[in-house]
C-alpha cells in the first residue's frame, strides 16, 4: 500500500496469536501516544482465544486509528509472514512493531519521529527497551525493571556495517524489535522479514537488512516495555533448549548461517565484518555444528 499526503505519520504493526491476556494493554498503549498521526494494524495470526474479538472490537470502535487484518482462512502463518502482511498494508511514512504482550510509553512515536525528521539520512532509529518485570505484582521476590544494554555510544549516526560488527561481537546489545522506528519505503526495499525464519531470530534478520541499507541513529531514550513472562516465545524456546541469550544454541547457528549467505550474496563479507562473523561462528565448529545440522 502506498503512502500519500493524507497518510498517517507512523504505522504500528502488531501481530498476535492467542494474546488475550495482554493485547488490550498493548493496544491501549498505542492509542495513548502523544503523536496524533498514527495507525495501528492488528494482524491476527490465526488466534483461537478471545483476542480476535478484542482486536475486532477496537477496530470497530476506533476505525480511524485501528485496522484489523487476518490471513486468508484465519490461517496461522507465523510472525514473519504476519509482520510482512502489516508492512504491505502500512500507509505511514514511518513504521514500527509492537508484540501483543509489550507496551509503548506515551512519547515513543512522537520522539522517534522527530529524530528521523532531524536525521533524514537515517533509515532507522532505535534506543534501549526496558525489560519489564514489575508488571507481575503478585510475585513476592520481584526483580527490578532495567533497560537493555545499548553497547555503543548514543545520540549519533552509524554507517554500515559498524553496528552489525558490534552486535556480532556482543549479541546482548541487539535491540528489541519494538525499540525501533524505520522509514517504511526502506523497509519495503530491503525485503522485510524472511517467511522461512518465522520464530527465533526473525527480528534479527530484519534488523540486519536495515543496518546494511543505510545509516542508523542510536538514541539514548527508552520508550518501550518488553514484558518478561514464562509464556513468551523466547522463554518457551529457552525451556525447550532451542535458544539461549548467551549460550550456544541451534537458533543462533541457523541465524549465523543465514547471515553468512546474505552478506556473501550482497558482496559485504570482507574485512572486519567477515572477521566478526567468523569469530561468532567459531563456537559452533566441530561436534556442536555437526549435532545441529538438522536445524538448518
Secondary structure, 3 states (H helix, E strand, C coil): CCCCCCCCCEEEEEEECCCCCCHHHHHHHHHCCCCCCEEEEEEECCCCCCHHHHHHHHHHHCCCCEEEEECHHHCCCCHHHHHHHHHHHCCCCEEEECCCCCEECCCHHHHHHHHHHHCCCEEEEEEEEEEECCCCCCCCCCCCCEECCCCCCCCEEECCCHHHHHHHHCHHHCCCHHHEEEEHHHHHHHCCCCCCCCCCCHHHHHHHHHHHHCEEEEEEEEEEEEECCCCCHHHHHHHHCCCCCCCCCHHHHHHHHHHHHHHHHCCCCCHHHHHHHHHHHHCCCCHHHHHCHHHC
